[in-house]
Amino acid sequence: MRDFRLYAITDERSHPGRDLAEVMEEAILGGADIVQLRDKHNDRAAVLERAKMLRKLTRKYNVPFIVNDYIDIALEVDADGIHLGQGDTPLSVARKLVGRKIIGISTHAIEEALLAEQQGADYIGVGPVYPTATKADAAPVTLSYVREAAAKIRIPFVAIGGIKLHNAEEVIAAGAKRICAVTEIVGSPDVRGICEAFIRKLEQGGAIHGVS
C-alpha cells in the first residue's frame, strides 16, 4: 500500500450542523492522506450513502479510502480497503473477500500486532494511546506500546486514540511516523489548519529522528 502520515476518520457527532463532505475535504486539503469512514450509529443505507460520497471525494484527490467494518459496502463502492477490530471478521476471511485491497487491523498489544503482521495485514492501528471518547471502553495502551511497535513491527502502524496537537510530539518521539486523530480534526473549527499543524509536527519529528 501507499505510505501515509495523517489518517483522518469520520465522526459526524463531532461537527453537528456541518456537512461531512465539506469537513473531510478540508482535512484532505490540510494534508490528511488517508480517510476512513467509521459509522457506528446510522443504518446500512445511510452508511452506504456516505461511503459513495466519500469514495467520490477521495478519488478527486487521489487519497486512499477505507471503510470500517462494512466489507460489503467497501466492495460495493470499490473502496481501497477495510479496517477491522479485534472482534470483527477474521483477517483470513476478510482477505478472501477483498482480495488485494488494503486491510488494516486495530491492535492493543504487541501480540495482536505481531499476529496481524503474520496474517498479512497491510497496516495496523496502535492504540488507544490516550483515553478517548470515541473508544470510551478501551484502556489506553500508553506510549510504551508505541515504542514496542516501532521496535518490532515491520508493516506500517498508525498511532491512534486521544491524540491532540498538544501531545502529538511525544507520540512521534516514541516512534510513530503516522498518526490518526478523530475529534481533534473533524471537531475543529479550522479542520484544514489543524491538519496542517499535525503535518508540521510529523515533519519536524522526522527531521529530528532522521526519518525521511
N, C-alpha and C positions, 0 to 999 in steps of 0.2 A: 504494500500500500504506500501511497504518497505520504511523506512525513508531514507533521503539523506541529504547531506551537500552542495555539489558543483554541480551546474546544468550547463552543457555546451550546448550551442546552436550553430548550424552551421551558418556560414556566409562566403561563398566562396569568396565574394568580398574583404574580409579582408586578404586573403592569396593567391593572384594571383600567378599562377605557381606552387603552392604546392598542392599535392594530398589530397582530402578531407578525404579519409580513413586514410592516414598517420597522418594528423593533429588531427583527432578525436581519433585515437588510442593513440597518445601521451597525449591527455587530460585525457583519462581514466587511463593511466599508472601513470599520475601525481596525480590522486585522484578524478577526476570527476566521480560521482557515479550515474548520470542520464544524458541521452543525448537526445536532441531534434533536429529533422530535421525541420528547418524552411527555406522555399524556396519560395520567392515571385516573382522570376524572370524567372525561367525556366518553360517550358510547362509540362503538366502532365506526359508525357512519361519519361522526364528527372528526374522529382521528384521521380517517381516510381523506376527508376534505382538506384537513390541514397538511397532510402528507403530500397531496397533489400540489398544493400551493407552494410548499417549501421545496419540493422537487424542481418546480419551475424556477424558483428564485435561485437555488444553488446551482442549477445548470447555467443560469445567466452569468454567474460569477465564477463558474468552474470550481466550486467548492464541494468536497465530498459531503454527501447527505446520509445520515444514519437514522434508522428507526429503532426506538427502544421497544422491545418485547414482541411487537406485532410482525412476525415473519411474513404472514400472508400479505399484509399491507406493504411491507418493504418490497416484496416481489411484484405486487400489482402496480406500484408506481415506479418500479425499476430504481429503487434507492441504491446507493453504493454499498450499503451494508446494514448490519443489525447490531444491536447491543443487548446483551443478556446478563441477568443477575445470577447469583448462585442457585436460586430456586427455580430458574426458568428452564426452557428447553435445553437438554444437554448439548454441549458443543458438537459432539459427534453426529447427533441427529440433525442439528441445525446446518452443519456443513453439507450434509446430503441434500438438504432442501435448497440452500442458497448457492451452492457451487463455489465459485471463486470470489464471491462478494466478500467484503470486509466483515469480520466477526470480532467484536470487542466483548470482553468479559469483565464484570466488576469483581474485584478481589479485595479481601480484607485481611489477608495474612499471606506470608511468603509461600506457604504450602499450596494455597489456592492459585497463586501466581505461577508457580513452577508447573503445576498440573495444567493450567490453561495454556502455557507456553508449549508443553509437551504434546498437548492435544491439537495444537495448530491454530490457536488464537492469533489474530493479526496484531492486536494491541490489548492492553489491559488497563482498567481503571484501578488506581491505588487510593483507597480511602474508606470512609471519610477521614481526612486528615484532622479536621477540627469538628466540633459539634455543628450540626447543620439542620435547619428547619425542614429541608427537603427530604432528609432521612433521619427523622427525629428518634426513631427506634434503634438506630445503629450507633454502636460505641465508637468513638474516634480511634483511629489506628495510630495516631501521632506521627511525628517526624521520623521516628525510629524505623517505621515500615518503609517510608520513602527512601531512607538511606539503604535499607536492606534490598529494596527493589533495584535501586541504582547499582548496587554491587553485584547482584545475582541474576537479574533478568536481562535477556538479550533482545527481546522484542520491545517495541515502543511501549512505554507506560505513561499514563497521564494522571497526575495528582489531582484529586477532586475532594470536595467536601469542606465547606466553611472557608474557602479561600477568598480572601479580600485583598484589596490593594495594600492594606497595612501589614499583612502577614505574608504576602507573596514572596518577598525576598528571602525569608527563612526557608520557605518550601523549595525555592530554586537552589539555595545554598546547600540544602540537604541532598541535592542530586537530581531534582526534577527538571527536565528540559521542556516538558509540556505541562500546561496547567489547564484546568477546567474551572470555570466559575458559572454559577447559575444566577442566583438573585443579585449578586454584585454587578452582573452585566445587565440582565434584562429588567431589573428593578431600578436601574439608574435613570435619572432624568437626562443624562447625556451618555447614551449607550455607546456611541462611536468614540467619544472621548475616553471612557473607562477602558475600552478595548485597546485603544492606542497606548494608554498608560501601562496596561499589562504587557503589551509587546515591548515597550521600552524597558521594563524590568527584566523580561526574559533576555533581551539583547544585552543588557548590562551584566546580567548574571553569566551569560555565555562568554562574554569578554573576560570577566574576572576568572572564570574557571577554564578558560582555554577551549571553549566549545564553539565550533563554527556553525 
